[in-house]
Amino acid sequence: MESDSPAAVADRNRYSLAEHAFSAPNLEPALYIVSTPIGNLGDITVRALQTLAASSFIACEDTRVTATLTQKFGLKTQLVAYHEHNADKQRPKILAELEAGRAVALASDAGTPLVSDPGYRLVRAVLDAGHRVIPIPGASAPLAGLVASGLPSDTVLFAGFLPQKGGPKTRRLEELARVPGTLIFFESPHRTGATLVLMATVLGSSREAVVARELTKRFETFERGSLSELADRFKEMQVKGEIVILVGPPDERPEADASDLDALLLEALKEMPVSAAAKKAAKATGLDRKDVYQRALDLKAGDG
């Protein structure tokens, strides 16, 4: 990009807020990771506006989406498409801009860049080239959902989008099942019901969960309950909008070892049939009910 005159830069580095125009201060050369609103445009920060206004250009997923934001706040900064399909072509242009001593802003369609998008490759390339990367914090759908969910927030794992196919999707949930913290997922609205059914099966039907929809927008909703309750609620529902699913931590009860399990089963088998004894022991230990049932059969038959 060619160098502008000081007057041109001053005219371009402007933004408006509540019908008042402001001039943005000059930026040091760096790649700025700029968080933008996830729905409500009022969630933009002053620092984000200043950064977008003073950047040489804004690299964004979809220029039409980001144009809605720039037009709302009177920004004149050039928009350049940067997404997974053209990243290899556009990355050298961004690096050249930084090498020339200019500032570049990176913005996603909504929320914080690099969260469930491939922007980290650009960040790595910029750092490897010896340039600074500066975060401009702001809106984030996972955090917005978390703080209003009522679920534990001391330990959190953001898992993004699950695989779409059944086998890989199930295996991924199995990997996450014992993570001792709240799990956060993005999901497509038309897959929400089926995903909740699978989560109830793999993660545990009684685990607390929240489905957050259309965060910060007019029709924002939070549906709370156990995974089985939410699965029943959503399986026939025509879901619309952006979805964040949050699942509370697993039961913290320690799993019993083999001797503990045998003792529980032997005691229960004195008073009840195998199926009832297995159900009672599985509930007490947190172990898989099918495995416990098989062990109960072995003990009942004297094969222990």
BELRA-V6083 format. One record per pair of residues at least 6 apart in sequence whose ideal C-beta (glycine too) atoms are under 8 Angstrom apart, sorted by the first residue. I is the first residue (numbers start at 1). J is the second residue. If there is no record, write none. Layout:
i:I j:J
i:I j:J
This chain:
i:1 j:56
i:1 j:57
i:1 j:78
i:1 j:97
i:1 j:100
i:1 j:102
i:4 j:12
i:9 j:26
i:10 j:23
i:11 j:76
i:12 j:53
i:12 j:76
i:12 j:77
i:13 j:23
i:13 j:24
i:13 j:26
i:13 j:53
i:13 j:54
i:14 j:21
i:14 j:22
i:14 j:23
i:14 j:24
i:14 j:53
i:14 j:74
i:14 j:75
i:14 j:76
i:15 j:21
i:15 j:22
i:15 j:24
i:15 j:49
i:15 j:50
i:15 j:52
i:15 j:53
i:15 j:73
i:15 j:74
i:15 j:75
i:16 j:22
i:16 j:73
i:16 j:74
i:17 j:46
i:17 j:49
i:17 j:73
i:21 j:74
i:22 j:49
i:22 j:50
i:24 j:49
i:24 j:50
i:24 j:51
i:24 j:53
i:24 j:54
i:25 j:50
i:25 j:54
i:26 j:54
i:27 j:51
i:27 j:54
i:27 j:55
i:27 j:103
i:28 j:103
i:28 j:132
i:29 j:98
i:29 j:101
i:29 j:102
i:29 j:103
i:29 j:131
i:29 j:132
i:30 j:98
i:30 j:103
i:30 j:104
i:30 j:131
i:30 j:132
i:30 j:133
i:30 j:134
i:31 j:94
i:31 j:98
i:31 j:103
i:31 j:104
i:31 j:105
i:31 j:106
i:31 j:122
i:31 j:123
i:31 j:126
i:31 j:131
i:31 j:132
i:31 j:133
i:31 j:134
i:32 j:51
i:32 j:55
i:32 j:103
i:32 j:104
i:32 j:105
i:32 j:106
i:32 j:134
i:32 j:135
i:32 j:136
i:33 j:106
i:33 j:112
i:33 j:113
i:33 j:114
i:33 j:119
i:33 j:123
i:33 j:133
i:33 j:134
i:33 j:135
i:33 j:136
i:34 j:48
i:34 j:51
i:34 j:52
i:34 j:58
i:34 j:105
i:34 j:106
i:34 j:107
i:34 j:113
i:34 j:136
i:34 j:138
i:35 j:45
i:35 j:48
i:35 j:111
i:35 j:112
i:35 j:113
i:35 j:136
i:35 j:137
i:35 j:138
i:35 j:139
i:35 j:140
i:36 j:44
i:36 j:48
i:36 j:66
i:36 j:69
i:36 j:107
i:36 j:108
i:36 j:109
i:36 j:110
i:36 j:111
i:36 j:138
i:36 j:139
i:37 j:43
i:37 j:44
i:37 j:69
i:37 j:110
i:37 j:111
i:37 j:138
i:37 j:139
i:37 j:216
i:38 j:110
i:38 j:111
i:38 j:139
i:38 j:140
i:38 j:141
i:38 j:144
i:38 j:215
i:38 j:216
i:38 j:242
i:39 j:110
i:39 j:214
i:39 j:215
i:39 j:216
i:39 j:217
i:39 j:220
i:39 j:242
i:40 j:216
i:40 j:217
i:41 j:69
i:41 j:72
i:43 j:138
i:43 j:139
i:43 j:216
i:44 j:69
i:44 j:73
i:44 j:138
i:45 j:136
i:45 j:137
i:45 j:138
i:47 j:136
i:48 j:136
i:48 j:138
i:49 j:73
i:49 j:75
i:51 j:103
i:51 j:105
i:51 j:136
i:52 j:58
i:52 j:70
i:52 j:75
i:52 j:77
i:52 j:105
i:52 j:107
i:53 j:75
i:53 j:76
i:53 j:77
i:54 j:103
i:55 j:77
i:55 j:102
i:55 j:103
i:55 j:104
i:55 j:105
i:56 j:77
i:56 j:78
i:56 j:97
i:56 j:102
i:56 j:103
i:56 j:104
i:57 j:77
i:57 j:78
i:57 j:79
i:57 j:80
i:57 j:97
i:57 j:104
i:57 j:105
i:58 j:66
i:58 j:70
i:58 j:77
i:58 j:78
i:58 j:79
i:58 j:80
i:58 j:104
i:58 j:105
i:58 j:106
i:58 j:107
i:59 j:80
i:59 j:81
i:59 j:82
i:59 j:90
i:59 j:94
i:59 j:104
i:59 j:105
i:59 j:106
i:59 j:107
i:59 j:122
i:60 j:66
i:60 j:79
i:60 j:80
i:60 j:81
i:60 j:82
i:60 j:106
i:60 j:107
i:60 j:108
i:60 j:109
i:61 j:81
i:61 j:82
i:61 j:83
i:61 j:107
i:61 j:108
i:61 j:109
i:61 j:117
i:62 j:81
i:62 j:83
i:62 j:109
i:63 j:79
i:63 j:80
i:63 j:81
i:65 j:109
i:65 j:110
i:66 j:79
i:66 j:107
i:66 j:109
i:67 j:79
i:69 j:75
i:70 j:76
i:70 j:77
i:70 j:79
i:77 j:105
i:80 j:90
i:80 j:93
i:81 j:90
i:82 j:90
i:82 j:94
i:82 j:106
i:82 j:122
i:84 j:117
i:84 j:118
i:87 j:118
i:87 j:121
i:87 j:122
i:91 j:121
i:91 j:122
i:91 j:125
i:94 j:104
i:94 j:122
i:94 j:126
i:95 j:125
i:95 j:126
i:95 j:129
i:95 j:131
i:97 j:104
i:98 j:104
i:98 j:126
i:98 j:129
i:98 j:131
i:99 j:129
i:99 j:131
i:105 j:136
i:106 j:113
i:106 j:119
i:106 j:122
i:107 j:113
i:108 j:114
i:108 j:115
i:108 j:117
i:108 j:119
i:110 j:139
i:110 j:141
i:111 j:138
i:111 j:139
i:111 j:140
i:111 j:141
i:112 j:137
i:112 j:138
i:112 j:139
i:112 j:140
i:113 j:119
i:114 j:120
i:114 j:123
i:115 j:140
i:115 j:141
i:115 j:142
i:115 j:158
i:115 j:160
i:116 j:160
i:116 j:161
i:116 j:186
i:123 j:133
i:126 j:132
i:126 j:133
i:127 j:133
i:139 j:216
i:141 j:186
i:141 j:212
i:141 j:215
i:141 j:242
i:141 j:244
i:142 j:158
i:142 j:184
i:142 j:186
i:142 j:244
i:144 j:212
i:144 j:215
i:144 j:216
i:144 j:244
i:145 j:184
i:145 j:210
i:145 j:212
i:145 j:215
i:145 j:244
i:145 j:246
i:146 j:153
i:146 j:156
i:146 j:182
i:146 j:184
i:146 j:246
i:147 j:153
i:148 j:212
i:148 j:222
i:149 j:182
i:149 j:210
i:149 j:212
i:149 j:222
i:149 j:224
i:149 j:246
i:150 j:210
i:150 j:224
i:151 j:182
i:151 j:208
i:151 j:209
i:151 j:210
i:151 j:246
i:151 j:247
i:151 j:248
i:152 j:181
i:152 j:182
i:152 j:248
i:152 j:249
i:153 j:182
i:154 j:181
i:155 j:180
i:155 j:181
i:155 j:182
i:155 j:249
i:156 j:181
i:156 j:182
i:156 j:183
i:156 j:184
i:157 j:176
i:157 j:179
i:157 j:181
i:157 j:182
i:157 j:183
i:157 j:184
i:158 j:184
i:159 j:172
i:159 j:176
i:159 j:183
i:159 j:184
i:159 j:185
i:160 j:185
i:160 j:186
i:161 j:185
i:161 j:186
i:161 j:187
i:161 j:188
i:162 j:169
i:162 j:172
i:162 j:173
i:162 j:185
i:162 j:187
i:162 j:195
i:163 j:169
i:163 j:172
i:164 j:191
i:166 j:198
i:169 j:195
i:169 j:198
i:170 j:198
i:170 j:202
i:173 j:198
i:173 j:199
i:173 j:202
i:173 j:203
i:174 j:202
i:176 j:183
i:176 j:203
i:177 j:202
i:177 j:203
i:177 j:204
i:177 j:250
i:178 j:250
i:179 j:249
i:179 j:250
i:180 j:249
i:180 j:250
i:180 j:252
i:181 j:249
i:182 j:246
i:182 j:247
i:182 j:248
i:182 j:249
i:183 j:203
i:183 j:246
i:183 j:247
i:184 j:244
i:184 j:245
i:184 j:246
i:185 j:195
i:185 j:244
i:185 j:245
i:185 j:246
i:185 j:247
i:186 j:243
i:186 j:244
i:186 j:245
i:187 j:195
i:187 j:243
i:187 j:244
i:187 j:245
i:188 j:243
i:189 j:213
i:189 j:239
i:189 j:240
i:189 j:241
i:189 j:242
i:189 j:243
i:190 j:239
i:192 j:211
i:192 j:234
i:192 j:237
i:192 j:239
i:192 j:243
i:192 j:245
i:193 j:231
i:193 j:234
i:193 j:235
i:193 j:236
i:193 j:237
i:193 j:239
i:194 j:235
i:195 j:245
i:196 j:209
i:196 j:211
i:196 j:227
i:196 j:230
i:196 j:231
i:196 j:234
i:196 j:235
i:196 j:245
i:197 j:231
i:197 j:235
i:199 j:209
i:199 j:227
i:199 j:231
i:199 j:245
i:199 j:247
i:200 j:226
i:200 j:227
i:200 j:228
i:200 j:230
i:200 j:231
i:203 j:227
i:203 j:247
i:203 j:250
i:204 j:227
i:204 j:250
i:204 j:251
i:205 j:226
i:205 j:227
i:205 j:228
i:205 j:231
i:206 j:226
i:206 j:227
i:206 j:228
i:206 j:251
i:207 j:226
i:207 j:227
i:207 j:247
i:207 j:248
i:207 j:250
i:208 j:224
i:208 j:225
i:208 j:226
i:208 j:247
i:208 j:248
i:209 j:224
i:209 j:225
i:209 j:226
i:209 j:227
i:209 j:230
i:209 j:245
i:209 j:246
i:209 j:247
i:209 j:248
i:210 j:222
i:210 j:223
i:210 j:224
i:210 j:245
i:210 j:246
i:211 j:222
i:211 j:223
i:211 j:230
i:211 j:234
i:211 j:243
i:211 j:244
i:211 j:245
i:211 j:246
i:212 j:220
i:212 j:221
i:212 j:222
i:212 j:243
i:212 j:244
i:212 j:245
i:212 j:246
i:213 j:219
i:213 j:220
i:213 j:221
i:213 j:222
i:213 j:223
i:213 j:239
i:213 j:240
i:213 j:241
i:213 j:242
i:213 j:243
i:213 j:244
i:214 j:220
i:214 j:221
i:214 j:241
i:214 j:242
i:215 j:242
i:215 j:244
i:217 j:241
i:219 j:241
i:223 j:230
i:223 j:233
i:223 j:234
i:225 j:233
i:227 j:247
i:251 j:286
i:253 j:285
i:253 j:286
i:254 j:286
i:255 j:285
i:255 j:286
i:255 j:287
i:256 j:264
i:256 j:284
i:256 j:285
i:256 j:286
i:256 j:287
i:260 j:285
i:261 j:281
i:261 j:285
i:261 j:287
i:261 j:292
i:261 j:295
i:262 j:295
i:262 j:299
i:262 j:304
i:264 j:280
i:264 j:281
i:264 j:284
i:264 j:285
i:265 j:277
i:265 j:278
i:265 j:281
i:265 j:292
i:265 j:295
i:265 j:296
i:265 j:299
i:266 j:299
i:268 j:276
i:268 j:277
i:268 j:280
i:268 j:281
i:269 j:277
i:269 j:296
i:269 j:299
i:269 j:300
i:272 j:280
i:274 j:293
i:274 j:296
i:274 j:297
i:274 j:300
i:275 j:293
i:277 j:296
i:278 j:289
i:278 j:292
i:278 j:293
i:278 j:295
i:278 j:296
i:279 j:289
i:281 j:287
i:281 j:292
i:281 j:296
i:282 j:288
i:282 j:289
i:282 j:292
i:282 j:293
i:285 j:292
i:295 j:304
i:298 j:304
